Every structure is written in C-alpha cells, then in structure tokens.
C-alpha cells in the first residue's frame, strides 16, 4: 500500500471499529442497530464493509472532479466573452 492508501486503511479501521467506531455510533443513534456490529470480524458483514469502503474511496473525489469541470466551463465562458463582449 502507498502512503495515501495506508492512511485510508487506518481511517477505515477506526470508523468500522465495533467498540468506538463512528459507523456503529451513527447507526445506533439513528436507531438502526441495537448494539455495535463487528464489521470486519463477522463474515456476513465483511462484504458489506468492503463494498462501503470501495464506494467511499472511489466516489470521494467525484465532487472535486465535478468542481474542476465547472471551473473549466466558467473559464471557457469568460474567454468567449472576451472574444465577443457584446453577447454577455
């Protein structure tokens, strides 16, 4: 694992911890579970945990990419406005 992936692994390990992880805490506060779940130790939950982490890891950069695309579009509009100042 690289540096960023290693750090992500540590973060996920803390979030999924059955004693003090934020995932269990949030689910318990919402009333969705009655007691903490052992996400990585329970074979029935481990695949769900892997899917959650994979989706989170791959989609967390989507807003940044979309923002970059929007910034590029604004830049194109501004450059067009400089070429034809009467349309804006």
PDB file of N, CA, C and O in Angstrom:
ATOM      1  N   UNK A   1       0.832  -1.192   0.000  1.00  0.00           N
ATOM      2  CA  UNK A   1       0.000   0.000   0.000  1.00  0.00           C
ATOM      3  C   UNK A   1       0.867   1.242   0.000  1.00  0.00           C
ATOM      4  O   UNK A   1       1.925   1.295   0.626  1.00  0.00           O
ATOM      5  N   UNK A   2       0.381   2.243  -0.725  1.00  0.00           N
ATOM      6  CA  UNK A   2       1.078   3.513  -0.720  1.00  0.00           C
ATOM      7  C   UNK A   2       0.725   4.325   0.510  1.00  0.00           C
ATOM      8  O   UNK A   2      -0.039   3.872   1.363  1.00  0.00           O
ATOM      9  N   UNK A   3       1.271   5.501   0.601  1.00  0.00           N
ATOM     10  CA  UNK A   3       1.033   6.352   1.758  1.00  0.00           C
ATOM     11  C   UNK A   3      -0.425   6.727   1.953  1.00  0.00           C
ATOM     12  O   UNK A   3      -0.956   6.611   3.057  1.00  0.00           O
ATOM     13  N   UNK A   4      -1.076   7.175   0.885  1.00  0.00           N
ATOM     14  CA  UNK A   4      -2.473   7.588   0.995  1.00  0.00           C
ATOM     15  C   UNK A   4      -3.383   6.401   1.266  1.00  0.00           C
ATOM     16  O   UNK A   4      -4.313   6.497   2.067  1.00  0.00           O
ATOM     17  N   UNK A   5      -3.115   5.273   0.598  1.00  0.00           N
ATOM     18  CA  UNK A   5      -3.927   4.085   0.827  1.00  0.00           C
ATOM     19  C   UNK A   5      -3.732   3.543   2.237  1.00  0.00           C
ATOM     20  O   UNK A   5      -4.678   3.052   2.854  1.00  0.00           O
ATOM     21  N   UNK A   6      -2.526   3.630   2.739  1.00  0.00           N
ATOM     22  CA  UNK A   6      -2.262   3.168   4.107  1.00  0.00           C
ATOM     23  C   UNK A   6      -3.024   4.023   5.112  1.00  0.00           C
ATOM     24  O   UNK A   6      -3.612   3.510   6.064  1.00  0.00           O
ATOM     25  N   UNK A   7      -3.005   5.324   4.888  1.00  0.00           N
ATOM     26  CA  UNK A   7      -3.734   6.237   5.771  1.00  0.00           C
ATOM     27  C   UNK A   7      -5.233   5.989   5.686  1.00  0.00           C
ATOM     28  O   UNK A   7      -5.928   6.024   6.702  1.00  0.00           O
ATOM     29  N   UNK A   8      -5.733   5.738   4.486  1.00  0.00           N
ATOM     30  CA  UNK A   8      -7.147   5.423   4.309  1.00  0.00           C
ATOM     31  C   UNK A   8      -7.498   4.150   5.063  1.00  0.00           C
ATOM     32  O   UNK A   8      -8.551   4.071   5.696  1.00  0.00           O
ATOM     33  N   UNK A   9      -6.623   3.155   4.999  1.00  0.00           N
ATOM     34  CA  UNK A   9      -6.862   1.904   5.721  1.00  0.00           C
ATOM     35  C   UNK A   9      -6.961   2.122   7.218  1.00  0.00           C
ATOM     36  O   UNK A   9      -7.798   1.512   7.881  1.00  0.00           O
ATOM     37  N   UNK A  10      -6.120   2.981   7.752  1.00  0.00           N
ATOM     38  CA  UNK A  10      -6.181   3.286   9.179  1.00  0.00           C
ATOM     39  C   UNK A  10      -7.474   4.015   9.525  1.00  0.00           C
ATOM     40  O   UNK A  10      -8.092   3.726  10.549  1.00  0.00           O
ATOM     41  N   UNK A  11      -7.883   4.946   8.689  1.00  0.00           N
ATOM     42  CA  UNK A  11      -9.128   5.681   8.922  1.00  0.00           C
ATOM     43  C   UNK A  11     -10.323   4.735   8.905  1.00  0.00           C
ATOM     44  O   UNK A  11     -11.199   4.812   9.766  1.00  0.00           O
ATOM     45  N   UNK A  12     -10.350   3.850   7.925  1.00  0.00           N
ATOM     46  CA  UNK A  12     -11.463   2.904   7.803  1.00  0.00           C
ATOM     47  C   UNK A  12     -11.481   1.954   8.990  1.00  0.00           C
ATOM     48  O   UNK A  12     -12.546   1.621   9.510  1.00  0.00           O
ATOM     49  N   UNK A  13     -10.320   1.527   9.410  1.00  0.00           N
ATOM     50  CA  UNK A  13     -10.241   0.635  10.569  1.00  0.00           C
ATOM     51  C   UNK A  13     -10.842   1.305  11.803  1.00  0.00           C
ATOM     52  O   UNK A  13     -11.548   0.655  12.575  1.00  0.00           O
ATOM     53  N   UNK A  14     -10.576   2.575  11.994  1.00  0.00           N
ATOM     54  CA  UNK A  14     -11.147   3.291  13.128  1.00  0.00           C
ATOM     55  C   UNK A  14     -12.648   3.506  12.965  1.00  0.00           C
ATOM     56  O   UNK A  14     -13.403   3.378  13.929  1.00  0.00           O
ATOM     57  N   UNK A  15     -13.083   3.830  11.751  1.00  0.00           N
ATOM     58  CA  UNK A  15     -14.513   4.073  11.533  1.00  0.00           C
ATOM     59  C   UNK A  15     -15.344   2.813  11.733  1.00  0.00           C
ATOM     60  O   UNK A  15     -16.468   2.887  12.229  1.00  0.00           O
ATOM     61  N   UNK A  16     -14.802   1.654  11.352  1.00  0.00           N
ATOM     62  CA  UNK A  16     -15.549   0.403  11.455  1.00  0.00           C
ATOM     63  C   UNK A  16     -15.318  -0.331  12.774  1.00  0.00           C
ATOM     64  O   UNK A  16     -15.846  -1.426  12.969  1.00  0.00           O
ATOM     65  N   UNK A  17     -14.543   0.251  13.675  1.00  0.00           N
ATOM     66  CA  UNK A  17     -14.285  -0.396  14.952  1.00  0.00           C
ATOM     67  C   UNK A  17     -15.591  -0.655  15.687  1.00  0.00           C
ATOM     68  O   UNK A  17     -16.453   0.220  15.765  1.00  0.00           O
ATOM     69  N   UNK A  18     -15.733  -1.873  16.230  1.00  0.00           N
ATOM     70  CA  UNK A  18     -17.006  -2.226  16.856  1.00  0.00           C
ATOM     71  C   UNK A  18     -17.199  -1.592  18.225  1.00  0.00           C
ATOM     72  O   UNK A  18     -18.324  -1.556  18.722  1.00  0.00           O
ATOM     73  N   UNK A  19     -16.139  -1.090  18.851  1.00  0.00           N
ATOM     74  CA  UNK A  19     -16.285  -0.510  20.184  1.00  0.00           C
ATOM     75  C   UNK A  19     -16.436   1.011  20.152  1.00  0.00           C
ATOM     76  O   UNK A  19     -17.225   1.567  20.916  1.00  0.00           O
ATOM     77  N   UNK A  20     -15.696   1.683  19.284  1.00  0.00           N
ATOM     78  CA  UNK A  20     -15.760   3.153  19.283  1.00  0.00           C
ATOM     79  C   UNK A  20     -15.781   3.745  17.873  1.00  0.00           C
ATOM     80  O   UNK A  20     -15.444   4.915  17.692  1.00  0.00           O
ATOM     81  N   UNK A  21     -16.169   2.956  16.881  1.00  0.00           N
ATOM     82  CA  UNK A  21     -16.209   3.447  15.505  1.00  0.00           C
ATOM     83  C   UNK A  21     -17.406   4.343  15.252  1.00  0.00           C
ATOM     84  O   UNK A  21     -18.465   4.178  15.857  1.00  0.00           O
ATOM     85  N   UNK A  22     -17.224   5.285  14.355  1.00  0.00           N
ATOM     86  CA  UNK A  22     -18.262   6.264  14.060  1.00  0.00           C
ATOM     87  C   UNK A  22     -19.440   5.636  13.309  1.00  0.00           C
ATOM     88  O   UNK A  22     -20.567   6.114  13.433  1.00  0.00           O
ATOM     89  N   UNK A  23     -19.202   4.584  12.540  1.00  0.00           N
ATOM     90  CA  UNK A  23     -20.287   3.935  11.801  1.00  0.00           C
ATOM     91  C   UNK A  23     -21.284   3.318  12.774  1.00  0.00           C
ATOM     92  O   UNK A  23     -22.488   3.545  12.665  1.00  0.00           O
ATOM     93  N   UNK A  24     -20.781   2.539  13.723  1.00  0.00           N
ATOM     94  CA  UNK A  24     -21.670   1.943  14.724  1.00  0.00           C
ATOM     95  C   UNK A  24     -22.361   3.018  15.554  1.00  0.00           C
ATOM     96  O   UNK A  24     -23.547   2.904  15.860  1.00  0.00           O
ATOM     97  N   UNK A  25     -21.628   4.046  15.912  1.00  0.00           N
ATOM     98  CA  UNK A  25     -22.203   5.120  16.725  1.00  0.00           C
ATOM     99  C   UNK A  25     -23.363   5.790  15.988  1.00  0.00           C
ATOM    100  O   UNK A  25     -24.422   6.026  16.571  1.00  0.00           O
ATOM    101  N   UNK A  26     -23.162   6.092  14.715  1.00  0.00           N
ATOM    102  CA  UNK A  26     -24.210   6.748  13.930  1.00  0.00           C
ATOM    103  C   UNK A  26     -25.422   5.832  13.754  1.00  0.00           C
ATOM    104  O   UNK A  26     -26.562   6.277  13.883  1.00  0.00           O
ATOM    105  N   UNK A  27     -25.179   4.568  13.463  1.00  0.00           N
ATOM    106  CA  UNK A  27     -26.297   3.633  13.276  1.00  0.00           C
ATOM    107  C   UNK A  27     -27.077   3.418  14.568  1.00  0.00           C
ATOM    108  O   UNK A  27     -28.296   3.256  14.539  1.00  0.00           O
ATOM    109  N   UNK A  28     -26.380   3.416  15.696  1.00  0.00           N
ATOM    110  CA  UNK A  28     -27.064   3.254  16.980  1.00  0.00           C
ATOM    111  C   UNK A  28     -27.874   4.509  17.317  1.00  0.00           C
ATOM    112  O   UNK A  28     -28.999   4.401  17.804  1.00  0.00           O
ATOM    113  N   UNK A  29     -27.321   5.687  17.068  1.00  0.00           N
ATOM    114  CA  UNK A  29     -28.045   6.930  17.343  1.00  0.00           C
ATOM    115  C   UNK A  29     -29.275   7.080  16.456  1.00  0.00           C
ATOM    116  O   UNK A  29     -30.274   7.672  16.863  1.00  0.00           O
ATOM    117  N   UNK A  30     -29.194   6.543  15.247  1.00  0.00           N
ATOM    118  CA  UNK A  30     -30.343   6.577  14.345  1.00  0.00           C
ATOM    119  C   UNK A  30     -31.371   5.483  14.673  1.00  0.00           C
ATOM    120  O   UNK A  30     -32.467   5.461  14.113  1.00  0.00           O
ATOM    121  N   UNK A  31     -31.006   4.591  15.573  1.00  0.00           N
ATOM    122  CA  UNK A  31     -31.904   3.513  15.964  1.00  0.00           C
ATOM    123  C   UNK A  31     -31.960   2.369  14.964  1.00  0.00           C
ATOM    124  O   UNK A  31     -32.882   1.554  15.005  1.00  0.00           O
ATOM    125  N   UNK A  32     -30.979   2.300  14.062  1.00  0.00           N
ATOM    126  CA  UNK A  32     -30.975   1.241  13.061  1.00  0.00           C
ATOM    127  C   UNK A  32     -30.394  -0.063  13.584  1.00  0.00           C
ATOM    128  O   UNK A  32     -30.713  -1.135  13.072  1.00  0.00           O
ATOM    129  N   UNK A  33     -29.540   0.023  14.605  1.00  0.00           N
ATOM    130  CA  UNK A  33     -29.000  -1.182  15.252  1.00  0.00           C
ATOM    131  C   UNK A  33     -29.101  -1.006  16.763  1.00  0.00           C
ATOM    132  O   UNK A  33     -29.083   0.114  17.274  1.00  0.00           O
ATOM    133  N   UNK A  34     -29.208  -2.126  17.464  1.00  0.00           N
ATOM    134  CA  UNK A  34     -29.347  -2.089  18.920  1.00  0.00           C
ATOM    135  C   UNK A  34     -28.008  -2.181  19.636  1.00  0.00           C
ATOM    136  O   UNK A  34     -27.861  -1.675  20.748  1.00  0.00           O
ATOM    137  N   UNK A  35     -27.028  -2.825  19.002  1.00  0.00           N
ATOM    138  CA  UNK A  35     -25.705  -2.992  19.611  1.00  0.00           C
ATOM    139  C   UNK A  35     -24.643  -2.865  18.515  1.00  0.00           C
ATOM    140  O   UNK A  35     -24.944  -3.061  17.337  1.00  0.00           O
ATOM    141  N   UNK A  36     -23.417  -2.542  18.892  1.00  0.00           N
ATOM    142  CA  UNK A  36     -22.355  -2.379  17.890  1.00  0.00           C
ATOM    143  C   UNK A  36     -22.118  -3.666  17.098  1.00  0.00           C
ATOM    144  O   UNK A  36     -22.227  -4.770  17.632  1.00  0.00           O
ATOM    145  N   UNK A  37     -21.797  -3.503  15.837  1.00  0.00           N
ATOM    146  CA  UNK A  37     -21.532  -4.633  14.952  1.00  0.00           C
ATOM    147  C   UNK A  37     -20.034  -4.770  14.713  1.00  0.00           C
ATOM    148  O   UNK A  37     -19.322  -3.774  14.583  1.00  0.00           O
ATOM    149  N   UNK A  38     -19.566  -6.012  14.657  1.00  0.00           N
ATOM    150  CA  UNK A  38     -18.164  -6.289  14.337  1.00  0.00           C
ATOM    151  C   UNK A  38     -18.056  -6.413  12.815  1.00  0.00           C
ATOM    152  O   UNK A  38     -18.140  -7.511  12.265  1.00  0.00           O
ATOM    153  N   UNK A  39     -17.870  -5.286  12.153  1.00  0.00           N
ATOM    154  CA  UNK A  39     -17.918  -5.228  10.699  1.00  0.00           C
ATOM    155  C   UNK A  39     -16.901  -6.132  10.022  1.00  0.00           C
ATOM    156  O   UNK A  39     -17.231  -6.803   9.044  1.00  0.00           O
ATOM    157  N   UNK A  40     -15.687  -6.162  10.516  1.00  0.00           N
ATOM    158  CA  UNK A  40     -14.648  -6.926   9.832  1.00  0.00           C
ATOM    159  C   UNK A  40     -14.504  -8.344  10.369  1.00  0.00           C
ATOM    160  O   UNK A  40     -13.881  -9.180   9.713  1.00  0.00           O
ATOM    161  N   UNK A  41     -15.052  -8.639  11.526  1.00  0.00           N
ATOM    162  CA  UNK A  41     -14.925  -9.975  12.103  1.00  0.00           C
ATOM    163  C   UNK A  41     -16.092 -10.885  11.725  1.00  0.00           C
ATOM    164  O   UNK A  41     -15.953 -12.108  11.750  1.00  0.00           O
ATOM    165  N   UNK A  42     -17.217 -10.316  11.384  1.00  0.00           N
ATOM    166  CA  UNK A  42     -18.405 -11.088  11.039  1.00  0.00           C
ATOM    167  C   UNK A  42     -18.401 -11.359   9.532  1.00  0.00           C
ATOM    168  O   UNK A  42     -18.413 -10.418   8.738  1.00  0.00           O
ATOM    169  N   UNK A  43     -18.386 -12.636   9.129  1.00  0.00           N
ATOM    170  CA  UNK A  43     -18.342 -12.938   7.692  1.00  0.00           C
ATOM    171  C   UNK A  43     -19.539 -12.388   6.913  1.00  0.00           C
ATOM    172  O   UNK A  43     -19.416 -12.082   5.727  1.00  0.00           O
ATOM    173  N   UNK A  44     -20.674 -12.264   7.559  1.00  0.00           N
ATOM    174  CA  UNK A  44     -21.852 -11.728   6.872  1.00  0.00           C
ATOM    175  C   UNK A  44     -21.750 -10.227   6.633  1.00  0.00           C
ATOM    176  O   UNK A  44     -22.329  -9.710   5.678  1.00  0.00           O
ATOM    177  N   UNK A  45     -21.023  -9.527   7.489  1.00  0.00           N
ATOM    178  CA  UNK A  45     -20.902  -8.069   7.374  1.00  0.00           C
ATOM    179  C   UNK A  45     -19.639  -7.622   6.639  1.00  0.00           C
ATOM    180  O   UNK A  45     -19.562  -6.484   6.175  1.00  0.00           O
ATOM    181  N   UNK A  46     -18.662  -8.501   6.532  1.00  0.00           N
ATOM    182  CA  UNK A  46     -17.378  -8.077   5.965  1.00  0.00           C
ATOM    183  C   UNK A  46     -17.507  -7.660   4.500  1.00  0.00           C
ATOM    184  O   UNK A  46     -16.853  -6.705   4.081  1.00  0.00           O
ATOM    185  N   UNK A  47     -18.331  -8.349   3.716  1.00  0.00           N
ATOM    186  CA  UNK A  47     -18.501  -7.951   2.312  1.00  0.00           C
ATOM    187  C   UNK A  47     -19.197  -6.598   2.223  1.00  0.00           C
ATOM    188  O   UNK A  47     -18.848  -5.781   1.370  1.00  0.00           O
ATOM    189  N   UNK A  48     -20.163  -6.353   3.080  1.00  0.00           N
ATOM    190  CA  UNK A  48     -20.828  -5.052   3.114  1.00  0.00           C
ATOM    191  C   UNK A  48     -19.816  -3.966   3.457  1.00  0.00           C
ATOM    192  O   UNK A  48     -19.832  -2.889   2.861  1.00  0.00           O
ATOM    193  N   UNK A  49     -18.942  -4.242   4.410  1.00  0.00           N
ATOM    194  CA  UNK A  49     -17.918  -3.275   4.805  1.00  0.00           C
ATOM    195  C   UNK A  49     -16.964  -2.992   3.652  1.00  0.00           C
ATOM    196  O   UNK A  49     -16.601  -1.839   3.418  1.00  0.00           O
ATOM    197  N   UNK A  50     -16.557  -4.027   2.931  1.00  0.00           N
ATOM    198  CA  UNK A  50     -15.648  -3.852   1.796  1.00  0.00           C
ATOM    199  C   UNK A  50     -16.313  -3.004   0.706  1.00  0.00           C
ATOM    200  O   UNK A  50     -15.679  -2.120   0.129  1.00  0.00           O
ATOM    201  N   UNK A  51     -17.582  -3.275   0.432  1.00  0.00           N
ATOM    202  CA  UNK A  51     -18.296  -2.506  -0.586  1.00  0.00           C
ATOM    203  C   UNK A  51     -18.442  -1.044  -0.157  1.00  0.00           C
ATOM    204  O   UNK A  51     -18.251  -0.139  -0.970  1.00  0.00           O
ATOM    205  N   UNK A  52     -18.780  -0.808   1.117  1.00  0.00           N
ATOM    206  CA  UNK A  52     -18.906   0.570   1.611  1.00  0.00           C
ATOM    207  C   UNK A  52     -17.595   1.330   1.447  1.00  0.00           C
ATOM    208  O   UNK A  52     -17.587   2.475   0.994  1.00  0.00           O
ATOM    209  N   UNK A  53     -16.496   0.694   1.816  1.00  0.00           N
ATOM    210  CA  UNK A  53     -15.190   1.351   1.731  1.00  0.00           C
ATOM    211  C   UNK A  53     -14.816   1.606   0.277  1.00  0.00           C
ATOM    212  O   UNK A  53     -14.303   2.675  -0.052  1.00  0.00           O
ATOM    213  N   UNK A  54     -15.067   0.637  -0.591  1.00  0.00           N
ATOM    214  CA  UNK A  54     -14.723   0.802  -2.003  1.00  0.00           C
ATOM    215  C   UNK A  54     -15.522   1.929  -2.641  1.00  0.00           C
ATOM    216  O   UNK A  54     -14.970   2.735  -3.391  1.00  0.00           O
ATOM    217  N   UNK A  55     -16.800   1.991  -2.355  1.00  0.00           N
ATOM    218  CA  UNK A  55     -17.631   3.066  -2.896  1.00  0.00           C
ATOM    219  C   UNK A  55     -17.169   4.414  -2.360  1.00  0.00           C
ATOM    220  O   UNK A  55     -17.074   5.387  -3.108  1.00  0.00           O
ATOM    221  N   UNK A  56     -16.881   4.471  -1.066  1.00  0.00           N
ATOM    222  CA  UNK A  56     -16.423   5.723  -0.469  1.00  0.00           C
ATOM    223  C   UNK A  56     -15.087   6.149  -1.062  1.00  0.00           C
ATOM    224  O   UNK A  56     -14.882   7.327  -1.353  1.00  0.00           O
ATOM    225  N   UNK A  57     -14.178   5.193  -1.241  1.00  0.00           N
ATOM    226  CA  UNK A  57     -12.850   5.525  -1.753  1.00  0.00           C
ATOM    227  C   UNK A  57     -12.915   6.023  -3.194  1.00  0.00           C
ATOM    228  O   UNK A  57     -12.187   6.944  -3.566  1.00  0.00           O
ATOM    229  N   UNK A  58     -13.780   5.420  -4.002  1.00  0.00           N
ATOM    230  CA  UNK A  58     -13.802   5.790  -5.412  1.00  0.00           C
ATOM    231  C   UNK A  58     -14.679   6.997  -5.699  1.00  0.00           C
ATOM    232  O   UNK A  58     -14.486   7.651  -6.724  1.00  0.00           O
ATOM    233  N   UNK A  59     -15.636   7.320  -4.835  1.00  0.00           N
ATOM    234  CA  UNK A  59     -16.518   8.447  -5.126  1.00  0.00           C
ATOM    235  C   UNK A  59     -16.171   9.704  -4.353  1.00  0.00           C
ATOM    236  O   UNK A  59     -16.774  10.748  -4.601  1.00  0.00           O
ATOM    237  N   UNK A  60     -15.243   9.650  -3.445  1.00  0.00           N
ATOM    238  CA  UNK A  60     -14.951  10.853  -2.658  1.00  0.00           C
ATOM    239  C   UNK A  60     -14.269  11.924  -3.480  1.00  0.00           C
ATOM    240  O   UNK A  60     -14.278  13.093  -3.093  1.00  0.00           O
ATOM    241  N   UNK A  61     -13.673  11.554  -4.616  1.00  0.00           N
ATOM    242  CA  UNK A  61     -13.042  12.566  -5.459  1.00  0.00           C
ATOM    243  C   UNK A  61     -13.978  13.070  -6.543  1.00  0.00           C
ATOM    244  O   UNK A  61     -13.613  13.989  -7.276  1.00  0.00           O
ATOM    245  N   UNK A  62     -15.164  12.508  -6.671  1.00  0.00           N
ATOM    246  CA  UNK A  62     -16.107  12.948  -7.710  1.00  0.00           C
ATOM    247  C   UNK A  62     -16.518  14.409  -7.563  1.00  0.00           C
ATOM    248  O   UNK A  62     -16.545  15.123  -8.565  1.00  0.00           O
ATOM    249  N   UNK A  63     -16.841  14.889  -6.359  1.00  0.00           N
ATOM    250  CA  UNK A  63     -17.190  16.316  -6.260  1.00  0.00           C
ATOM    251  C   UNK A  63     -16.044  17.233  -6.684  1.00  0.00           C
ATOM    252  O   UNK A  63     -16.277  18.284  -7.281  1.00  0.00           O
ATOM    253  N   UNK A  64     -14.813  16.839  -6.379  1.00  0.00           N
ATOM    254  CA  UNK A  64     -13.668  17.657  -6.784  1.00  0.00           C
ATOM    255  C   UNK A  64     -13.528  17.660  -8.299  1.00  0.00           C
ATOM    256  O   UNK A  64     -13.232  18.695  -8.896  1.00  0.00           O
ATOM    257  N   UNK A  65     -13.741  16.503  -8.921  1.00  0.00           N
ATOM    258  CA  UNK A  65     -13.657  16.424 -10.379  1.00  0.00           C
ATOM    259  C   UNK A  65     -14.777  17.239 -11.015  1.00  0.00           C
ATOM    260  O   UNK A  65     -14.556  17.940 -12.003  1.00  0.00           O
ATOM    261  N   UNK A  66     -15.970  17.147 -10.452  1.00  0.00           N
ATOM    262  CA  UNK A  66     -17.097  17.921 -10.985  1.00  0.00           C
ATOM    263  C   UNK A  66     -16.846  19.415 -10.808  1.00  0.00           C
ATOM    264  O   UNK A  66     -17.177  20.209 -11.688  1.00  0.00           O
ATOM    265  N   UNK A  67     -16.270  19.794  -9.687  1.00  0.00           N
ATOM    266  CA  UNK A  67     -15.941  21.199  -9.461  1.00  0.00           C
ATOM    267  C   UNK A  67     -14.912  21.692 -10.446  1.00  0.00           C
ATOM    268  O   UNK A  67     -14.996  22.822 -10.927  1.00  0.00           O
ATOM    269  N   UNK A  68     -13.935  20.849 -10.754  1.00  0.00           N
ATOM    270  CA  UNK A  68     -12.931  21.208 -11.743  1.00  0.00           C
ATOM    271  C   UNK A  68     -13.534  21.392 -13.119  1.00  0.00           C
ATOM    272  O   UNK A  68     -13.143  22.287 -13.868  1.00  0.00           O
ATOM    273  N   UNK A  69     -14.491  20.537 -13.445  1.00  0.00           N
ATOM    274  CA  UNK A  69     -15.175  20.652 -14.730  1.00  0.00           C
ATOM    275  C   UNK A  69     -15.985  21.941 -14.793  1.00  0.00           C
ATOM    276  O   UNK A  69     -15.997  22.624 -15.817  1.00  0.00           O
ATOM    277  N   UNK A  70     -16.664  22.271 -13.691  1.00  0.00           N
ATOM    278  CA  UNK A  70     -17.441  23.511 -13.660  1.00  0.00           C
ATOM    279  C   UNK A  70     -16.520  24.722 -13.780  1.00  0.00           C
ATOM    280  O   UNK A  70     -16.850  25.687 -14.470  1.00  0.00           O
ATOM    281  N   UNK A  71     -15.378  24.677 -13.119  1.00  0.00           N
ATOM    282  CA  UNK A  71     -14.423  25.781 -13.228  1.00  0.00           C
ATOM    283  C   UNK A  71     -13.935  25.941 -14.664  1.00  0.00           C
ATOM    284  O   UNK A  71     -13.776  27.059 -15.153  1.00  0.00           O
ATOM    285  N   UNK A  72     -13.700  24.818 -15.332  1.00  0.00           N
ATOM    286  CA  UNK A  72     -13.255  24.873 -16.724  1.00  0.00           C
ATOM    287  C   UNK A  72     -14.338  25.480 -17.615  1.00  0.00           C
ATOM    288  O   UNK A  72     -14.037  26.263 -18.516  1.00  0.00           O
ATOM    289  N   UNK A  73     -15.594  25.121 -17.363  1.00  0.00           N
ATOM    290  CA  UNK A  73     -16.697  25.666 -18.162  1.00  0.00           C
ATOM    291  C   UNK A  73     -16.814  27.174 -17.966  1.00  0.00           C
ATOM    292  O   UNK A  73     -17.042  27.908 -18.928  1.00  0.00           O
ATOM    293  N   UNK A  74     -16.662  27.635 -16.741  1.00  0.00           N
ATOM    294  CA  UNK A  74     -16.715  29.075 -16.467  1.00  0.00           C
ATOM    295  C   UNK A  74     -15.569  29.776 -17.182  1.00  0.00           C
ATOM    296  O   UNK A  74     -15.746  30.856 -17.746  1.00  0.00           O
ATOM    297  N   UNK A  75     -14.397  29.156 -17.156  1.00  0.00           N
ATOM    298  CA  UNK A  75     -13.253  29.734 -17.860  1.00  0.00           C
ATOM    299  C   UNK A  75     -13.494  29.848 -19.353  1.00  0.00           C
ATOM    300  O   UNK A  75     -13.119  30.840 -19.977  1.00  0.00           O
ATOM    301  N   UNK A  76     -14.125  28.824 -19.928  1.00  0.00           N
ATOM    302  CA  UNK A  76     -14.451  28.878 -21.352  1.00  0.00           C
ATOM    303  C   UNK A  76     -15.456  29.980 -21.652  1.00  0.00           C
ATOM    304  O   UNK A  76     -15.329  30.684 -22.653  1.00  0.00           O
ATOM    305  N   UNK A  77     -16.442  30.129 -20.799  1.00  0.00           N
ATOM    306  CA  UNK A  77     -17.426  31.203 -20.997  1.00  0.00           C
ATOM    307  C   UNK A  77     -16.773  32.584 -20.917  1.00  0.00           C
ATOM    308  O   UNK A  77     -17.086  33.483 -21.697  1.00  0.00           O
ATOM    309  N   UNK A  78     -15.869  32.729 -19.966  1.00  0.00           N
ATOM    310  CA  UNK A  78     -15.194  34.032 -19.826  1.00  0.00           C
ATOM    311  C   UNK A  78     -14.295  34.321 -21.019  1.00  0.00           C
ATOM    312  O   UNK A  78     -14.230  35.456 -21.491  1.00  0.00           O
ATOM    313  N   UNK A  79     -13.598  33.293 -21.509  1.00  0.00           N
ATOM    314  CA  UNK A  79     -12.742  33.535 -22.672  1.00  0.00           C
ATOM    315  C   UNK A  79     -13.588  33.861 -23.896  1.00  0.00           C
ATOM    316  O   UNK A  79     -13.190  34.677 -24.728  1.00  0.00           O
ATOM    317  N   UNK A  80     -14.765  33.221 -24.011  1.00  0.00           N
ATOM    318  CA  UNK A  80     -15.687  33.564 -25.100  1.00  0.00           C
ATOM    319  C   UNK A  80     -16.187  34.986 -24.990  1.00  0.00           C
ATOM    320  O   UNK A  80     -16.350  35.677 -25.995  1.00  0.00           O
ATOM    321  N   UNK A  81     -16.434  35.428 -23.753  1.00  0.00           N
ATOM    322  CA  UNK A  81     -16.911  36.784 -23.527  1.00  0.00           C
ATOM    323  C   UNK A  81     -15.847  37.806 -23.902  1.00  0.00           C
ATOM    324  O   UNK A  81     -16.172  38.895 -24.375  1.00  0.00           O
ATOM    325  N   UNK A  82     -14.592  37.468 -23.698  1.00  0.00           N
ATOM    326  CA  UNK A  82     -13.518  38.386 -24.089  1.00  0.00           C
ATOM    327  C   UNK A  82     -13.439  38.510 -25.611  1.00  0.00           C
ATOM    328  O   UNK A  82     -13.114  39.574 -26.137  1.00  0.00           O
ATOM    329  N   UNK A  83     -13.741  37.407 -26.319  1.00  0.00           N
ATOM    330  CA  UNK A  83     -13.709  37.463 -27.770  1.00  0.00           C
ATOM    331  C   UNK A  83     -14.896  38.232 -28.352  1.00  0.00           C
ATOM    332  O   UNK A  83     -14.757  38.949 -29.343  1.00  0.00           O
ATOM    333  N   UNK A  84     -16.056  38.077 -27.728  1.00  0.00           N
ATOM    334  CA  UNK A  84     -17.269  38.735 -28.206  1.00  0.00           C
ATOM    335  C   UNK A  84     -17.958  39.423 -27.030  1.00  0.00           C
ATOM    336  O   UNK A  84     -18.890  38.857 -26.459  1.00  0.00           O
ATOM    337  N   UNK A  85     -17.533  40.611 -26.658  1.00  0.00           N
ATOM    338  CA  UNK A  85     -18.042  41.246 -25.439  1.00  0.00           C
ATOM    339  C   UNK A  85     -19.509  41.676 -25.521  1.00  0.00           C
ATOM    340  O   UNK A  85     -20.088  42.024 -24.492  1.00  0.00           O
ATOM    341  N   UNK A  86     -20.123  41.666 -26.684  1.00  0.00           N
ATOM    342  CA  UNK A  86     -21.489  42.146 -26.800  1.00  0.00           C
ATOM    343  C   UNK A  86     -22.545  41.087 -26.461  1.00  0.00           C
ATOM    344  O   UNK A  86     -23.728  41.406 -26.337  1.00  0.00           O
ATOM    345  N   UNK A  87     -22.121  39.836 -26.312  1.00  0.00           N
ATOM    346  CA  UNK A  87     -23.090  38.776 -26.017  1.00  0.00           C
ATOM    347  C   UNK A  87     -23.295  38.589 -24.517  1.00  0.00           C
ATOM    348  O   UNK A  87     -24.228  37.894 -24.115  1.00  0.00           O
ATOM    349  N   UNK A  88     -22.469  39.176 -23.696  1.00  0.00           N
ATOM    350  CA  UNK A  88     -22.597  38.986 -22.247  1.00  0.00           C
ATOM    351  C   UNK A  88     -22.894  40.275 -21.554  1.00  0.00           C
ATOM    352  O   UNK A  88     -23.034  40.300 -20.331  1.00  0.00           O
TER     353      UNK A  88
END
